Amino acid sequence: MRKLCLYIFILLPLLSSAQIDRSKPPKPSPAPEVKIGEPSTFTLQNGLKVFVVENDKLPRVSASLTIDLDGIIEGNKAGLTSMAGELLRRGTTTMNKEKLDEEIDFLGASIRTAPTSVYAASLKKNFSKVISLMSDIVLRPSLPSAELEKIRRQELSNLQAEKDDPEAISENVVNRLTYGKDHPYGDITTEKTINNVKLQDIKNYFSTYWKPNIAYLVFVGDITPAQAKVLAEKNFGSWQKGVVPKATYKEPQPPAKTYIGIVDRPASVQSLITFITPIPLKPGSPEAIPSSVMNSILGGGATGRLFNNLREKHGFTYGAYSSIKSDRLIGAFTATASVRNEKTDSAVGEFLSEFKKIRTEPLNDTEVVNMKNYISGSFARSLENPATIANFALNIARYHLPQNYYQEYLKNIAAVSSSNIHAMANKYILPEHMIIVIVGNAKEIAKGLDKYGEVKYFDIYGNPVSAQPVKKD
């Protein structure tokens, strides 16, 4: 009897495994249900929308205030909003910068300001004092002229360093060529525009755009909705609402034909290549998720096709990546890599080859499934952070997404098919309608690039300049 039981014990796993065809990958399981806690919400009488994500695992609380502003054209005062964000933290009408810094340090807190946001965090026991400081910064900034001049000197120093920084140069030229000077994303900050910014310009910016009726206040941490409501009303209830001007901008279009914009930097031993096409992709649109999966396969990381081609196969670069961005004004598809000078021509060709492949060639099912699993896993891990829930709520409110947008996220990822990916690639990756900006030594990189499109030359601010002589063999 013992021997019989032993034989059964040995044979059962073998019989079970014999019924599995391991030559075929298992069918994916249905996407799991995602249960995402919904924050408490309320709106103050002045229109300030408040979200509360309660989490008592640690005795800490944070508050972030966001002004819902897509951007404004700063033009000949480019740099204004950046300087305004810096100046906001430099003192209030009740205390100067030194006293404010001292108070924040004493409370063991952190308060940061930016052009359209303020963030504050501290231990729970000190938070009521910290949010009082935060509201003082927002509602009663002193905006001292002496501090503005310190900021101006720092900005000018940074600009001087950026004149020789390939990434800063590329960003300037890419933005100007893609969006133009009549779009907020096409602004370029220079010494002249920084010097044009006056204190009254900054005061006008805050008085015009910082209004509670286009703002969101988000609490995260060891705080109840009732406590948050008391703090919000006490500290921000007196903030006066107002009409905020809303501009409309002409939507940037892809170029009629792909062209190459070279910025000559003679000291460069490698060239920084950036491909970009403006695309009409809005946050939360039905195409946002499949286009994200498509981009992840193409160049979203070290497993992407661009990385495997340009680094692993050819050794042109340490890394090659792409991104696809949705935006209320205008989205963009971009791809970038820094490559050795002598491989610039070849690298551009490989980028374009990969763009065409993902548009036309059949996709490997395993590649698609693995990428969807990776994205789903990353999404699930992000839910461990309470701030993620707050960001989801903010996105739903700002972009008017369906209330169940994130609950359905994994299902929508699982539903993405190879045909969806092909459709997104053909709609948003346009090899014949791209701007290719290359920052590098023109004499060493220009030869051969004209086969990809017209070659043009620009200075570090995106202004056209005369062609540079090409190095002869």
Wavefront OBJ file of the C-alpha trace (Angstrom):
o trace
v 0.000 0.000 0.000
v 2.883 2.361 0.846
v 4.486 1.653 -2.537
v 1.202 2.338 -4.330
v 0.824 5.677 -2.558
v 4.419 6.545 -3.422
v 3.852 5.749 -7.132
v 0.698 7.891 -7.157
v 2.574 10.739 -5.433
v 5.302 10.627 -8.100
v 3.042 10.121 -11.124
v 0.396 12.754 -10.401
v 2.674 15.772 -11.060
v 3.990 14.103 -14.212
v 0.494 13.436 -15.515
v -0.533 16.978 -14.656
v 2.438 18.541 -16.449
v 1.903 16.299 -19.452
v -1.429 17.993 -20.064
v 0.206 21.438 -20.450
v 1.441 22.507 -23.878
v 4.514 24.505 -22.929
v 5.178 25.469 -26.541
v 2.410 28.063 -26.241
v 2.489 30.956 -23.822
v -0.362 30.952 -21.305
v -3.269 33.204 -22.058
v -3.168 36.409 -20.030
v -5.511 36.576 -17.083
v -8.236 39.208 -17.061
v -7.046 42.546 -15.734
v -7.643 42.706 -11.967
v -10.094 45.090 -10.432
v -8.339 48.188 -9.116
v -9.705 49.622 -5.910
v -8.457 53.163 -5.546
v -9.503 55.119 -2.508
v -11.380 58.273 -3.367
v -10.252 61.410 -1.568
v -12.724 63.569 0.287
v -13.528 66.737 -1.627
v -15.157 70.065 -0.923
v -15.108 73.568 -2.368
v -14.741 76.811 -0.449
v -17.080 79.722 -1.161
v -14.309 81.469 -3.118
v -14.091 78.515 -5.523
v -10.961 76.850 -4.104
v -11.325 73.107 -4.678
v -9.930 70.966 -1.863
v -8.974 67.271 -1.840
v -8.028 65.241 1.242
v -6.214 61.902 1.109
v -6.112 60.543 4.640
v -3.184 58.286 5.592
v -2.208 57.852 9.236
v 0.739 55.477 8.781
v 3.113 58.333 9.588
v 2.421 61.476 11.649
v 3.087 63.775 8.681
v 0.902 66.030 6.556
v 1.533 67.844 3.283
v -0.441 70.436 1.369
v 0.040 71.420 -2.240
v -1.612 74.359 -3.940
v -1.819 74.259 -7.735
v -2.913 77.085 -10.024
v -4.601 75.579 -13.082
v -2.736 77.574 -15.714
v -1.432 76.045 -18.946
v 0.983 78.854 -19.664
v 1.183 82.412 -20.885
v 3.293 84.023 -23.577
v 6.045 85.930 -21.786
v 7.664 87.161 -25.001
v 10.240 89.885 -24.389
v 9.899 89.217 -20.644
v 10.550 85.456 -20.861
v 11.623 84.224 -17.453
v 9.003 86.310 -15.652
v 6.996 83.421 -14.185
v 10.125 81.534 -13.158
v 11.397 84.603 -11.302
v 7.943 85.132 -9.788
v 7.935 81.594 -8.405
v 11.324 82.204 -6.789
v 10.378 85.602 -5.379
v 7.207 84.278 -3.753
v 9.286 82.405 -1.171
v 11.441 85.448 -0.273
v 9.275 87.005 2.423
v 5.791 88.171 3.376
v 4.311 91.430 4.626
v 4.581 90.045 8.173
v 8.148 88.693 8.046
v 11.242 89.038 5.866
v 13.026 86.124 4.210
v 15.403 85.512 7.126
v 12.551 85.376 9.635
v 10.474 83.166 7.335
v 13.380 80.752 6.868
v 13.906 80.679 10.615
v 10.248 79.878 11.304
v 10.174 77.073 8.722
v 13.407 75.547 10.051
v 12.194 75.753 13.671
v 9.091 73.767 12.732
v 11.136 71.157 10.851
v 9.042 71.946 7.796
v 9.532 72.306 4.074
v 7.908 74.991 1.936
v 8.645 75.297 -1.776
v 7.244 77.720 -4.332
v 7.058 77.604 -8.130
v 5.423 79.664 -10.901
v 2.060 77.925 -10.448
v 2.321 76.024 -7.163
v 3.272 75.989 -3.483
v 4.098 72.883 -1.450
v 4.342 72.573 2.340
v 4.977 69.566 4.598
v 5.757 68.890 8.247
v 5.009 66.678 11.210
v 1.322 66.604 12.114
v 1.849 68.439 15.401
v 3.332 71.445 13.592
v 1.171 71.441 10.496
v -1.367 74.072 11.569
v 1.488 76.562 11.975
v 3.088 75.482 8.700
v -0.060 75.946 6.628
v -0.445 79.360 8.236
v 3.011 80.245 6.886
v 1.995 78.799 3.520
v -1.107 80.981 3.322
v 0.942 84.016 4.373
v 3.266 83.350 1.417
v 0.353 82.964 -1.006
v -1.913 85.782 0.193
v 0.560 88.293 1.589
v 3.848 88.062 -0.319
v 6.113 91.079 0.118
v 7.897 90.545 -3.214
v 10.937 92.591 -2.116
v 12.839 94.361 -4.888
v 16.219 93.559 -3.312
v 15.439 89.839 -3.497
v 14.286 90.220 -7.094
v 17.703 91.612 -8.002
v 19.380 88.626 -6.323
v 17.183 86.301 -8.364
v 17.961 88.267 -11.531
v 21.724 87.911 -10.954
v 21.315 84.178 -10.377
v 19.216 83.788 -13.525
v 21.797 85.693 -15.579
v 24.569 83.510 -14.172
v 22.619 80.372 -15.075
v 22.000 81.657 -18.592
v 25.703 82.297 -19.055
v 26.463 78.680 -18.149
v 23.652 77.383 -20.369
v 25.134 79.077 -23.433
v 27.634 76.232 -23.588
v 25.337 73.452 -22.356
v 24.192 71.211 -25.248
v 20.996 70.173 -23.464
v 19.973 73.757 -22.679
v 20.798 74.828 -26.242
v 18.809 71.934 -27.683
v 15.798 72.689 -25.490
v 15.767 76.328 -26.621
v 16.002 75.508 -30.314
v 13.564 72.589 -30.166
v 10.942 74.710 -28.414
v 11.303 77.689 -30.732
v 11.229 75.620 -33.944
v 8.356 73.405 -32.767
v 6.012 75.923 -31.164
v 7.075 79.326 -32.478
v 7.306 82.660 -30.703
v 3.506 83.061 -30.571
v 2.976 80.082 -28.261
v 3.751 79.770 -24.519
v 5.934 76.704 -25.124
v 8.043 78.605 -27.640
v 9.317 81.261 -25.234
v 13.114 81.496 -24.861
v 14.752 83.155 -21.881
v 17.735 85.396 -22.652
v 19.735 88.029 -20.782
v 17.648 90.703 -22.459
v 14.300 89.193 -21.464
v 15.476 88.667 -17.869
v 16.562 92.289 -17.658
v 13.186 93.375 -19.041
v 11.312 91.858 -16.076
v 10.272 94.521 -13.562
v 8.816 94.119 -10.098
v 5.459 95.445 -11.313
v 5.347 92.683 -13.954
v 5.597 90.078 -11.208
v 2.938 91.807 -9.100
v 0.667 91.899 -12.151
v 1.238 88.196 -12.767
v 0.114 87.218 -9.280
v -2.827 89.640 -9.187
v -4.030 88.448 -12.600
v -3.578 84.682 -12.475
v -3.351 83.541 -8.853
v -7.044 83.191 -8.046
v -8.729 80.560 -5.827
v -11.412 79.772 -8.392
v -8.787 78.210 -10.700
v -6.797 76.611 -7.869
v -6.661 73.220 -6.151
v -5.518 72.552 -2.581
v -4.551 68.949 -1.850
v -3.914 67.556 1.643
v -2.133 64.220 2.052
v -1.281 62.443 5.283
v -2.424 62.136 8.878
v -5.322 64.556 8.680
v -9.082 64.062 8.608
v -11.389 65.795 6.122
v -12.939 67.766 8.990
v -9.523 69.000 10.151
v -8.531 69.876 6.599
v -11.722 71.863 6.086
v -11.080 73.938 9.185
v -7.495 74.679 8.084
v -8.498 75.432 4.491
v -11.249 77.869 5.487
v -9.139 79.549 8.162
v -6.087 80.054 5.956
v -7.500 80.429 2.437
v -11.140 81.393 2.932
v -10.365 85.127 2.664
v -8.640 84.711 -0.701
v -10.665 86.745 -3.197
v -11.812 85.059 -6.375
v -11.728 86.819 -9.731
v -11.993 86.528 -13.482
v -8.840 85.033 -15.001
v -8.105 85.848 -18.651
v -7.895 82.765 -20.823
v -5.960 83.094 -24.062
v -6.235 80.866 -27.104
v -3.262 79.968 -29.241
v -2.869 78.714 -32.765
v -2.122 75.005 -32.633
v 1.448 74.221 -33.765
v 1.600 71.924 -36.788
v 4.208 69.371 -37.927
v 6.519 70.635 -40.671
v 5.420 69.948 -44.253
v 8.647 67.971 -44.693
v 11.231 66.639 -42.275
v 14.220 68.931 -41.929
v 17.436 68.998 -39.899
v 18.322 71.995 -37.754
v 22.008 72.086 -36.837
v 23.370 74.225 -34.013
v 27.130 74.466 -34.373
v 29.074 73.778 -31.176
v 32.712 73.316 -32.281
v 33.869 71.949 -28.896
v 31.470 68.993 -29.031
v 32.921 65.484 -29.327
v 29.401 64.071 -29.567
v 26.177 65.351 -31.031
v 22.873 65.672 -29.194
v 20.071 64.569 -31.529
v 16.407 65.379 -30.864
v 13.450 64.400 -33.042
v 10.154 66.160 -32.364
v 6.677 66.416 -33.853
v 3.811 68.360 -32.233
v 0.746 66.137 -31.905
v -2.909 66.827 -30.921
v -2.973 64.339 -28.020
v -5.106 65.437 -25.074
v -4.859 64.093 -21.485
v -7.298 61.264 -20.864
v -8.286 60.879 -24.517
v -9.051 57.332 -25.742
v -5.675 57.357 -27.509
v -3.602 58.314 -24.456
v -3.172 54.764 -23.098
v -2.497 52.870 -26.375
v -0.082 55.594 -27.479
v 1.751 55.234 -24.160
v 2.103 51.468 -24.690
v 3.344 52.091 -28.217
v 5.966 54.563 -27.044
v 7.137 52.254 -24.256
v 7.852 49.556 -26.820
v 9.638 51.997 -29.088
v 11.792 53.901 -26.643
v 10.360 54.126 -23.153
v 13.428 52.716 -21.421
v 16.314 50.268 -21.501
v 14.072 47.558 -22.971
v 12.884 49.790 -25.818
v 13.750 49.210 -29.442
v 15.694 52.450 -29.766
v 17.926 51.550 -26.817
v 18.520 48.035 -28.113
v 19.334 49.313 -31.593
v 21.497 52.366 -30.993
v 23.262 51.176 -27.850
v 23.208 47.394 -27.710
v 23.455 46.631 -31.417
v 25.494 49.535 -32.793
v 27.192 51.100 -29.775
v 26.460 54.641 -30.959
v 25.326 55.948 -27.569
v 24.844 55.210 -23.877
v 21.099 55.450 -24.328
v 18.361 56.312 -26.823
v 14.817 57.077 -25.754
v 11.480 58.431 -26.906
v 8.487 59.971 -25.177
v 4.934 60.851 -26.042
v 3.279 63.658 -24.098
v -0.361 64.593 -23.885
v -1.228 68.208 -23.173
v -4.295 70.448 -23.219
v -2.629 72.934 -25.571
v -0.505 70.621 -27.737
v 1.205 67.287 -27.161
v 4.499 66.097 -28.614
v 6.360 63.005 -29.714
v 10.100 63.237 -29.072
v 13.116 60.970 -29.331
v 16.677 61.722 -28.338
v 20.229 60.421 -27.962
v 23.778 61.732 -27.647
v 26.063 59.952 -30.123
v 29.686 60.108 -31.234
v 30.257 62.766 -33.889
v 31.257 60.314 -36.570
v 28.085 58.255 -36.006
v 25.602 61.124 -36.236
v 24.534 60.354 -39.802
v 24.150 56.634 -39.049
v 22.271 57.274 -35.802
v 19.710 59.494 -37.515
v 19.175 56.727 -40.050
v 18.619 54.124 -37.336
v 16.108 56.319 -35.521
v 14.113 56.811 -38.705
v 14.348 53.097 -39.462
v 12.853 52.225 -36.063
v 10.111 54.805 -36.531
v 9.134 53.184 -39.818
v 9.320 49.631 -38.434
v 6.883 50.236 -35.612
v 4.476 51.788 -38.120
v 4.597 49.019 -40.697
v 6.053 45.727 -39.432
v 4.098 43.089 -37.453
v 4.515 43.344 -33.709
v 5.781 40.444 -31.617
v 2.955 39.299 -29.320
v 5.388 38.537 -26.506
v 6.861 42.036 -26.760
v 3.405 43.577 -26.476
v 2.303 41.369 -23.564
v 5.535 41.944 -21.638
v 5.288 45.690 -22.017
v 1.650 45.786 -20.912
v 2.567 43.667 -17.877
v 5.416 46.022 -17.031
v 3.216 49.117 -17.293
v 0.486 47.448 -15.215
v 3.008 46.479 -12.538
v 4.397 50.004 -12.372
v 0.886 51.392 -12.038
v 0.028 48.959 -9.234
v 3.221 49.829 -7.343
v 2.494 53.545 -7.630
v -0.716 53.043 -5.652
v 1.353 52.350 -2.533
v 2.081 56.088 -2.349
v -0.838 58.146 -0.981
v 0.315 61.110 -3.084
v -0.548 59.053 -6.170
v -4.213 59.030 -5.148
v -4.072 62.795 -4.737
v -2.515 63.234 -8.170
v -5.198 61.047 -9.722
v -7.930 63.174 -8.171
v -6.216 66.340 -9.360
v -5.903 64.990 -12.904
v -9.562 63.979 -12.997
v -10.582 67.476 -11.928
v -8.167 69.435 -14.130
v -8.641 67.414 -17.304
v -12.316 66.494 -16.834
v -11.591 62.756 -16.930
v -14.261 60.134 -16.175
v -14.497 59.467 -12.435
v -13.533 55.812 -12.994
v -10.596 56.632 -15.287
v -7.956 55.152 -12.989
v -10.134 52.292 -11.725
v -10.388 51.187 -15.348
v -6.711 51.836 -16.127
v -5.492 48.220 -15.950
v -8.445 47.004 -18.027
v -7.675 49.614 -20.659
v -4.005 48.634 -20.698
v -4.953 44.954 -21.095
v -7.272 45.845 -23.983
v -4.487 47.425 -26.065
v -3.837 45.292 -29.145
v -1.148 45.184 -31.807
v -3.528 46.914 -34.189
v -4.051 49.728 -31.650
v -0.288 50.168 -31.392
v 0.100 50.305 -35.167
v -2.684 52.869 -35.360
v -1.022 55.085 -32.734
v 2.359 54.795 -34.431
v 0.913 55.780 -37.781
v -0.954 58.718 -36.280
v 1.721 60.157 -34.016
v 5.110 59.031 -35.325
v 5.602 60.878 -38.580
v 9.057 60.238 -40.105
v 8.223 62.490 -43.061
v 7.112 65.388 -40.846
v 9.697 65.797 -38.111
v 12.053 68.465 -36.881
v 15.483 66.995 -36.186
v 17.611 69.293 -34.040
v 21.285 68.384 -33.733
v 23.685 70.240 -31.445
v 27.298 69.434 -32.297
v 30.406 70.205 -34.298
v 28.899 71.138 -37.668
v 32.070 70.438 -39.651
v 32.170 66.871 -38.347
v 28.495 65.936 -38.373
v 26.818 67.726 -41.301
v 28.036 65.555 -44.148
v 25.388 63.072 -45.303
v 22.509 64.491 -43.298
v 20.875 66.071 -46.344
v 19.574 62.688 -47.456
v 17.093 62.856 -44.559
v 15.813 66.327 -45.398
v 16.850 69.914 -45.896
v 19.689 70.965 -43.588
v 19.303 74.359 -41.916
v 21.461 76.168 -39.380
v 20.418 78.016 -36.232
v 22.030 79.867 -33.351
v 21.538 78.824 -29.719
v 18.207 80.675 -29.590
v 16.690 79.132 -32.703
v 17.392 82.059 -35.030
v 18.407 81.103 -38.614
v 22.078 81.625 -39.463
v 24.154 81.039 -42.589
v 25.304 77.512 -43.412
v 28.602 76.295 -42.065
v 31.215 74.775 -44.392
v 31.165 70.996 -44.445
v 34.366 69.111 -43.757
v 35.806 67.544 -46.914
v 37.323 64.083 -47.194
l 1 2 3 4 5 6 7 8 9 10 11 12 13 14 15 16 17 18 19 20 21 22 23 24 25 26 27 28 29 30 31 32 33 34 35 36 37 38 39 40 41 42 43 44 45 46 47 48 49 50 51 52 53 54 55 56 57 58 59 60 61 62 63 64 65 66 67 68 69 70 71 72 73 74 75 76 77 78 79 80 81 82 83 84 85 86 87 88 89 90 91 92 93 94 95 96 97 98 99 100 101 102 103 104 105 106 107 108 109 110 111 112 113 114 115 116 117 118 119 120 121 122 123 124 125 126 127 128 129 130 131 132 133 134 135 136 137 138 139 140 141 142 143 144 145 146 147 148 149 150 151 152 153 154 155 156 157 158 159 160 161 162 163 164 165 166 167 168 169 170 171 172 173 174 175 176 177 178 179 180 181 182 183 184 185 186 187 188 189 190 191 192 193 194 195 196 197 198 199 200 201 202 203 204 205 206 207 208 209 210 211 212 213 214 215 216 217 218 219 220 221 222 223 224 225 226 227 228 229 230 231 232 233 234 235 236 237 238 239 240 241 242 243 244 245 246 247 248 249 250 251 252 253 254 255 256 257 258 259 260 261 262 263 264 265 266 267 268 269 270 271 272 273 274 275 276 277 278 279 280 281 282 283 284 285 286 287 288 289 290 291 292 293 294 295 296 297 298 299 300 301 302 303 304 305 306 307 308 309 310 311 312 313 314 315 316 317 318 319 320 321 322 323 324 325 326 327 328 329 330 331 332 333 334 335 336 337 338 339 340 341 342 343 344 345 346 347 348 349 350 351 352 353 354 355 356 357 358 359 360 361 362 363 364 365 366 367 368 369 370 371 372 373 374 375 376 377 378 379 380 381 382 383 384 385 386 387 388 389 390 391 392 393 394 395 396 397 398 399 400 401 402 403 404 405 406 407 408 409 410 411 412 413 414 415 416 417 418 419 420 421 422 423 424 425 426 427 428 429 430 431 432 433 434 435 436 437 438 439 440 441 442 443 444 445 446 447 448 449 450 451 452 453 454 455 456 457 458 459 460 461 462 463 464 465 466 467 468 469 470 471 472 473
